[in-house]
Amino acid sequence: MEKAGIDIPCSTKNDILSTKSTSAEEQKKQSSICEGRENTKCNSNAKKRWQILKQALLQRQKSAVGSGDTVSVRRFSTFELLSTKLISTNEKEHLWLQYNCSVFPEFNVDIRHLTQQVKVDDLIGFNNTGNVCVWPSEEVLSYYCLKNKHLFRNQNVCELGGGMTCLAGVIVAVCSDASHVLLTDGNENSVTNVSTIIERNKTLFGKTEVTGRELKWNEREKFDDLSGQYDHIICADCLFFDQYRQDLVDTIDCLLKPGGTASIFAPHRGTTLQAFCDLAKVKFNVDVQLNYDATLWQKHQQMLTKGKEIYDENIHYPVFIKLTKMDAKELSIN
């Protein structure tokens, strides 16, 4: 069986890193869910993707063990930067996994994921793609935060659009000695799950205050109390919805202190990344980097040799966008 990278037991990989089915036709449909945010025609096409997801989750998934037919069409889902091991629990609708990283053997956090028994209606809502799996961009953001934990020391940090796990934000809370970490998503069920994750890992946070909160970027009046409170914002693969792109820029601007930083990871997905950067340039200094980590860059180059049917950098390789909030003088010049 093809190794999934984030080392989830065979019986559960389907639910976390990629949604598979029992036929090649269904696999192609589901591939467009866990990889295919490349569709930039936002409103109608996003709804279509979630309808496909709904159908996929309603089906019983067969075990990946021995299913050679699925390997031949399975596309990219992870850079193998993190690994996991299953934690035994009695929960039926959720799955607990301990995340580890070979580069940092002292690191581990427990994360609760959805299983296939979850009600599909719980997935329909505000930008809740992160409810289904750990996307490559979230994996890369998590790895980046782990390797650069010094960037968050004594800072107030917020993760936006963290989905069901807010994995990167949890890593910041555990490893960086941040002052406060706020984990957010626009979906109520995601935030409920994140609160459970916070409770599970609270002994690992040290003096860092960690909270979870529902935060919809287009409902500014509901988070005005957070205005100017954060030194650093982190975000993974949240640029593809056309109708929320400006809201995301405005939310980052609202939450950051003057001179604050946002670290964002997302693939190009056609013109979506550039469209976000164009909007952000009005309020931020924007730095876009392709080669920002030697280990990841090597893996990226290796994957390119496999061809676009397996790995398409346009939709799979996360670009690093660093936003620095302009001060009043810079804004007047800009």
C-alpha positions as CSV (number, residue, x, y, z in Angstrom):
1,M,0.0,0.0,0.0
2,E,1.2,3.5,-0.8
3,K,2.5,5.2,2.4
4,A,0.3,8.2,3.4
5,G,3.0,10.2,5.1
6,I,1.1,11.1,8.2
7,D,1.2,7.6,9.5
8,I,-2.4,6.8,10.3
9,P,-3.4,3.1,10.6
10,C,-4.7,1.6,7.4
11,S,-8.2,1.3,8.6
12,T,-8.4,5.0,9.4
13,K,-6.3,6.8,6.7
14,N,-9.2,7.1,4.4
15,D,-11.1,9.2,6.9
16,I,-8.3,11.6,7.8
17,L,-5.9,12.3,5.0
18,S,-7.9,11.4,1.9
19,T,-11.4,10.2,1.2
20,K,-11.4,7.0,-0.9
21,S,-14.2,4.9,-2.3
22,T,-14.6,1.4,-3.7
23,S,-14.5,2.4,-7.4
24,A,-12.1,4.3,-9.6
25,E,-14.9,6.7,-10.6
26,E,-15.8,7.5,-7.0
27,Q,-12.1,7.9,-6.1
28,K,-11.7,10.6,-8.8
29,K,-14.8,12.4,-7.4
30,Q,-13.4,12.2,-3.8
31,S,-9.9,13.3,-5.0
32,S,-11.4,16.6,-6.0
33,I,-12.5,17.0,-2.3
34,C,-9.3,16.4,-0.4
35,E,-7.1,17.8,-3.1
36,G,-9.3,19.7,-5.5
37,R,-9.8,23.1,-4.0
38,E,-8.2,24.3,-7.2
39,N,-11.6,25.1,-8.6
40,T,-11.8,28.9,-8.4
41,K,-15.4,29.3,-9.5
42,C,-16.3,29.6,-5.9
43,N,-20.0,29.6,-5.1
44,S,-21.6,27.0,-7.2
45,N,-18.5,24.8,-7.6
46,A,-17.8,24.8,-3.8
47,K,-21.3,23.6,-3.2
48,K,-20.8,20.8,-5.8
49,R,-17.7,19.7,-4.0
50,W,-19.5,19.5,-0.7
51,Q,-22.3,17.5,-2.3
52,I,-19.7,15.0,-3.6
53,L,-18.3,14.9,-0.1
54,K,-21.7,14.2,1.4
55,Q,-22.2,11.3,-1.0
56,A,-18.7,9.9,-0.2
57,L,-19.2,10.0,3.5
58,L,-22.5,8.2,3.2
59,Q,-20.8,5.2,1.7
60,R,-19.2,2.5,3.7
61,Q,-15.4,2.6,3.1
62,K,-13.6,-0.7,2.7
63,S,-10.3,-1.2,4.3
64,A,-7.2,0.0,2.4
65,V,-5.3,-3.2,3.3
66,G,-4.8,-5.2,0.2
67,S,-6.7,-2.7,-2.0
68,G,-4.2,-2.5,-4.8
69,D,-6.7,-0.9,-7.1
70,T,-6.8,2.2,-5.0
71,V,-3.1,2.7,-4.9
72,S,-2.9,3.1,-8.7
73,V,-5.1,6.1,-8.8
74,R,-4.4,7.6,-5.4
75,R,-3.1,11.2,-5.6
76,F,-0.9,13.3,-3.3
77,S,-2.0,13.9,0.2
78,T,1.0,14.5,2.5
79,F,4.6,15.6,2.5
80,E,5.4,13.0,5.3
81,L,6.6,15.7,7.7
82,L,4.6,14.4,10.6
83,S,3.6,10.9,11.7
84,T,0.8,9.6,13.9
85,K,-0.2,6.7,16.0
86,L,-3.7,5.7,17.0
87,I,-4.9,6.3,20.5
88,S,-7.4,3.7,21.7
89,T,-10.7,5.2,22.9
90,N,-14.3,4.2,23.0
91,E,-15.5,7.1,20.9
92,K,-17.5,6.1,17.8
93,E,-17.8,9.4,16.0
94,H,-14.2,10.6,16.6
95,L,-10.7,9.2,16.3
96,W,-7.8,10.3,18.5
97,L,-4.3,10.4,17.0
98,Q,-1.0,11.3,18.6
99,Y,1.0,13.5,16.2
100,N,4.8,13.2,16.3
101,C,7.8,14.6,14.2
102,S,11.0,12.7,13.7
103,V,13.0,16.0,13.6
104,F,11.7,16.9,17.1
105,P,11.3,13.6,19.0
106,E,10.2,15.4,22.2
107,F,7.1,16.7,20.5
108,N,3.7,15.1,20.6
109,V,0.1,16.2,20.7
110,D,-3.2,14.4,20.8
111,I,-5.6,15.4,18.1
112,R,-9.3,14.3,17.7
113,H,-10.6,13.8,14.1
114,L,-13.9,12.8,12.6
115,T,-14.6,9.3,11.7
116,Q,-16.9,8.0,8.9
117,Q,-19.8,7.7,11.3
118,V,-20.1,11.5,11.8
119,K,-23.3,13.1,10.4
120,V,-22.6,14.6,7.0
121,D,-24.9,17.5,7.8
122,D,-22.4,18.6,10.5
123,L,-20.0,19.3,7.7
124,I,-22.1,21.8,5.8
125,G,-21.5,25.3,6.9
126,F,-19.0,28.1,6.8
127,N,-15.7,27.2,5.1
128,N,-15.3,23.9,6.9
129,T,-13.2,22.0,4.5
130,G,-10.7,21.4,7.4
131,N,-13.3,19.2,9.1
132,V,-12.5,16.3,6.8
133,C,-8.8,15.9,6.8
134,V,-5.4,17.4,7.5
135,W,-4.6,19.2,4.2
136,P,-1.0,19.4,3.0
137,S,-0.9,23.2,3.7
138,E,-1.9,22.6,7.3
139,E,0.7,19.9,7.6
140,V,3.3,22.3,6.3
141,L,2.2,25.2,8.5
142,S,2.4,22.8,11.5
143,Y,5.9,21.8,10.6
144,Y,6.9,25.4,10.0
145,C,5.6,26.4,13.4
146,L,7.4,23.5,15.0
147,K,10.7,24.4,13.4
148,N,10.3,28.1,14.0
149,K,8.8,28.1,17.4
150,H,11.0,30.9,18.6
151,L,9.0,33.3,16.4
152,F,6.0,32.9,18.7
153,R,7.7,33.2,22.1
154,N,5.9,35.6,24.4
155,Q,3.4,36.6,21.6
156,N,-0.3,36.5,21.2
157,V,-1.0,34.1,18.4
158,C,-4.3,33.3,16.5
159,E,-5.0,30.6,14.0
160,L,-7.7,31.5,11.5
161,G,-9.7,28.8,9.7
162,G,-8.1,26.0,11.6
163,G,-10.9,23.5,10.8
164,M,-11.7,20.5,13.1
165,T,-8.1,20.3,14.5
166,C,-6.3,23.7,14.5
167,L,-3.2,21.4,14.4
168,A,-0.7,24.2,13.8
169,G,-2.2,26.4,16.5
170,V,-2.1,23.5,19.0
171,I,1.6,23.0,18.1
172,V,2.3,26.6,18.8
173,A,0.6,26.3,22.1
174,V,2.6,23.3,23.1
175,C,6.0,24.2,21.8
176,S,6.6,27.9,21.6
177,D,6.1,29.5,25.1
178,A,3.6,31.9,23.5
179,S,1.6,34.1,25.8
180,H,-1.8,33.3,24.4
181,V,-3.0,31.2,21.5
182,L,-6.5,31.6,20.1
183,L,-7.7,28.7,17.9
184,T,-10.6,29.7,15.6
185,D,-12.8,28.4,12.8
186,G,-16.1,29.6,11.3
187,N,-17.9,26.3,12.0
188,E,-19.4,25.6,15.4
189,N,-18.8,21.9,15.3
190,S,-15.1,22.5,14.6
191,V,-14.8,24.8,17.5
192,T,-16.5,22.3,19.8
193,N,-14.0,19.7,18.7
194,V,-11.0,22.1,19.1
195,S,-12.2,22.8,22.7
196,T,-12.0,19.1,23.4
197,I,-8.5,19.0,22.0
198,I,-7.5,21.9,24.2
199,E,-8.8,20.1,27.2
200,R,-6.9,16.9,26.3
201,N,-3.6,18.7,25.9
202,K,-3.8,21.4,28.6
203,T,-1.0,19.9,30.7
204,L,1.4,20.5,27.8
205,F,0.7,24.2,27.4
206,G,2.8,25.3,30.4
207,K,2.1,29.0,31.0
208,T,0.5,29.6,27.6
209,E,-3.2,30.5,27.7
210,V,-5.1,28.6,25.1
211,T,-8.7,29.3,24.0
212,G,-11.0,28.3,21.2
213,R,-13.6,30.5,19.5
214,E,-16.0,30.5,16.5
215,L,-14.9,33.3,14.2
216,K,-16.5,34.1,10.8
217,W,-14.5,36.5,8.8
218,N,-17.6,38.2,7.4
219,E,-19.1,39.0,10.8
220,R,-16.7,41.7,11.9
221,E,-19.1,43.0,14.6
222,K,-18.7,39.7,16.5
223,F,-15.0,39.9,16.9
224,D,-14.3,43.6,17.3
225,D,-13.2,42.9,20.9
226,L,-10.2,41.1,19.4
227,S,-9.1,44.2,17.4
228,G,-5.3,44.8,17.6
229,Q,-4.7,42.0,20.1
230,Y,-2.4,39.7,18.2
231,D,1.3,39.7,17.3
232,H,1.1,36.8,14.9
233,I,-1.6,35.1,12.8
234,I,-1.2,31.7,11.2
235,C,-3.5,30.4,8.4
236,A,-3.4,27.4,6.0
237,D,-5.1,27.1,2.6
238,C,-7.9,29.6,3.2
239,L,-7.6,31.7,0.1
240,F,-9.7,29.8,-2.4
241,F,-13.2,31.1,-1.6
242,D,-13.7,34.2,-3.7
243,Q,-16.5,35.6,-1.6
244,Y,-14.5,35.5,1.6
245,R,-11.0,36.6,0.3
246,Q,-11.5,40.3,1.1
247,D,-13.0,39.4,4.5
248,L,-9.9,37.3,5.3
249,V,-7.7,40.3,4.5
250,D,-9.8,42.6,6.6
251,T,-9.9,40.1,9.5
252,I,-6.1,39.8,9.6
253,D,-5.9,43.5,9.5
254,C,-8.3,43.8,12.4
255,L,-6.7,41.3,14.6
256,L,-3.1,42.2,14.2
257,K,-1.2,44.8,16.2
258,P,0.6,47.5,14.1
259,G,3.7,45.8,12.8
260,G,2.2,42.3,13.4
261,T,2.9,39.3,11.2
262,A,0.7,36.8,9.4
263,S,2.2,33.5,8.2
264,I,0.0,32.0,5.5
265,F,0.6,28.8,3.6
266,A,-1.5,28.0,0.5
267,P,-1.0,26.6,-3.1
268,H,-1.4,28.8,-6.1
269,R,-4.7,27.2,-7.2
270,G,-4.8,29.1,-10.4
271,T,-5.0,32.8,-9.7
272,T,-6.5,32.5,-6.2
273,L,-3.2,33.1,-4.3
274,Q,-2.3,36.1,-6.5
275,A,-5.8,37.5,-6.0
276,F,-5.3,37.4,-2.3
277,C,-1.9,39.0,-2.4
278,D,-3.2,41.8,-4.6
279,L,-5.9,42.6,-2.0
280,A,-3.4,42.3,0.9
281,K,-0.9,44.8,-0.6
282,V,-3.3,47.6,0.3
283,K,-2.8,47.0,4.0
284,F,0.3,44.9,4.3
285,N,3.9,44.4,3.2
286,V,3.7,41.2,1.3
287,D,6.5,38.7,0.9
288,V,5.9,35.5,-1.1
289,Q,8.4,32.7,-0.9
290,L,8.6,29.4,-2.7
291,N,11.7,27.8,-1.3
292,Y,11.5,28.5,2.5
293,D,12.5,25.1,3.9
294,A,15.2,22.8,2.6
295,T,13.6,19.6,3.7
296,L,10.2,20.5,2.2
297,W,11.8,21.8,-1.0
298,Q,13.6,18.5,-1.5
299,K,10.4,16.6,-1.1
300,H,8.7,19.0,-3.5
301,Q,11.4,18.4,-6.2
302,Q,11.1,14.7,-5.7
303,M,7.3,14.8,-6.1
304,L,7.6,16.8,-9.3
305,T,9.2,13.8,-11.0
306,K,6.1,11.7,-10.5
307,G,4.0,13.8,-12.9
308,K,0.9,15.9,-12.6
309,E,-1.4,13.0,-12.3
310,I,0.1,12.3,-8.9
311,Y,1.5,15.7,-7.8
312,D,0.5,19.0,-9.3
313,E,2.4,21.9,-7.6
314,N,-0.4,24.3,-8.6
315,I,-2.8,22.6,-6.1
316,H,-0.4,20.7,-3.8
317,Y,2.7,22.8,-3.0
318,P,2.0,25.4,-0.3
319,V,3.6,28.8,-1.0
320,F,4.6,30.8,2.0
321,I,3.0,34.3,2.2
322,K,4.3,36.6,5.0
323,L,2.2,39.7,5.7
324,T,3.5,42.5,7.8
325,K,0.9,45.1,8.9
326,M,1.7,48.6,7.8
327,D,1.9,51.4,10.2
328,A,0.0,54.7,9.7
329,K,3.0,56.3,7.9
330,E,3.4,53.4,5.5
331,L,-0.3,53.4,4.8
332,S,-0.3,57.1,3.9
333,I,2.5,56.5,1.4
334,N,0.9,53.4,0.0
